[in-house]
């Protein structure tokens, strides 16, 4: 249909659009008649009375029909034209479009570094806690989780839907070990990472032979198993109640409290919870940057290339003498380790954890971040995390909408609707994620090739046309 | 050298050594190889040898089981019966063959000669330890990676060793940087020999079909093989492209077994 509409691109098919709108109106009417048209209410004598709501039904049908009409005459031809152009550009697209990214990365890093100072000066010490914690720390946790999962999904091509399990392992490792042995955050951070990596390998063994959908189902089940263990192993994990009073991280031994030994007193500052928040912010920023730096590094090492080769073709990998078992297990372990780090940070930041923080929904959000950002692209994943998590938090702030829609309107209830809508838009507009280009890990001749890529962008078209017709 | 051609319902493989007799000992010896998939006999009692420096061709009609033989040699299939022995270094090690077969292990050595029983090895070890490289009938390149990266993935094992199984490499030790430079030099050498230097930084999937075939051979050569198995190397090429490919293969004089 889209193609037909675009073929005589100059003329808009009004009759066809009207017909489509009429059909849509009919379907909508049929669907909404029982749902909206009739309503049952209880009257004062507790009897159920049938009410009809014809004006509302008519308004909804009219809106949907008008929307379908506009889609048919405006949006569908536009999308078809776009898709055609896209197809032509796709051949050229593979050349790195790094020109924009060159200043985006330093700018983003600089902004992340000064963000707490910015929040403090703009919102004051009281208001800044919310901005640094809800936006800064929360987003960075997901950036780190996204970058960790990016190793498994983006580089090694193993779709892991149970990633939150390793996050939970990290969080519970820290909470339980810190509560029972009194060990400090800095000792338990690597311990939690190692434990999560161990569970990553444990998950890896049974799923070695699986790929694609089957792998996704098994990892999803694994995530649920971990969550159910956390709920049901009450003597250790305290079940639904969770673990509270988890020790908070200290500033190299100096606690963040109001005592004379506390951070504020030692540095001659007035006590405020904002110092701890700012410290946590820089902590997670450092952890996330370590994740990114290690990923960049590993991509240039043989193990990283083997991961990407595994994503491209497993059989060819084995024919080149690569031990695919070990390669897959290291990918699982690496990804799980970063989730373990993030998990122990999460437990230390919250001071309280329960199985409810580690539902499948979290896994789905992390996978969505990686897929929307563009698999394998660190920058894309970070942008997607900012949009998804920042978007959720922003919605809590939109109090002025209550003036428009009435006082019991809660924008966060529409979060999932907006997410779904945004995802559909991105999948239509950029099916391979926000940033779909891949930087080669090495170039034979860097200076020559960058020049050639530019030439190529201008001249070559036929590379895909000549494809494989063997 | 015996050509086994049995009239089993669908299959039967024809083996044929086209090269002139040479005094050199064989690099590969296949004895009484059979492969059955359920009731289907794909290879029935095949025996042949391939000598070092020769080009040995395995020919037969569609469905004769040529690719199955290759999959058995390279460890992708475990043969139902038979022995596949590969040797490099001192040929005297062939005398160990009987003892090795009895012993039930996969490797024997004498002096600098090494003998492997390929049917006892998992596929990746056949390439890693016994140095058998292969190409595929349907080209299997890493399409989303550049040509150069394809050749570096082929040198995974030596590079992995040089990077201290990632640990030393991640710390940025100069020894790994040196190893990677020499790996790139080797890749550059094979790119020049296959006339692909110009396209080293392009995605492998963007190359024309003939160039993809050449790249797959270059990638196999980067594993430093003692035996190179080319599965239908000329499939899908036009006459001039296959002549070109033949020239490359001849000029190279690798110890190899090739297949048409």
Interface residues (C-beta under 8 A of the other chain):
Chain A: X91 X94 X294 X297 X298 X301 X302 X303 X305 X306 X308 X309 X311 X312 X313 X315 X316 X317 X318 X319 X320 X321 X322 X323 X324 X330 X438 X440 X441 X442 X443 X444 X445 X449 X452 X453 X463 X464 X466 X467 X468 X469 X470
Chain B: X74 X76 X123 X124 X125 X126 X127 X128 X133 X134 X136 X138 X139 X140 X141 X142 X143 X144 X145 X146 X148 X149 X152 X153 X154 X155 X156 X157 X159 X160 X163 X166 X169 X170 X172 X176 X180 X184 X187 X188 X191 X197 X200 X201 X203 X206 X208 X209 X212 X219 X220 X223 X235 X236 X237
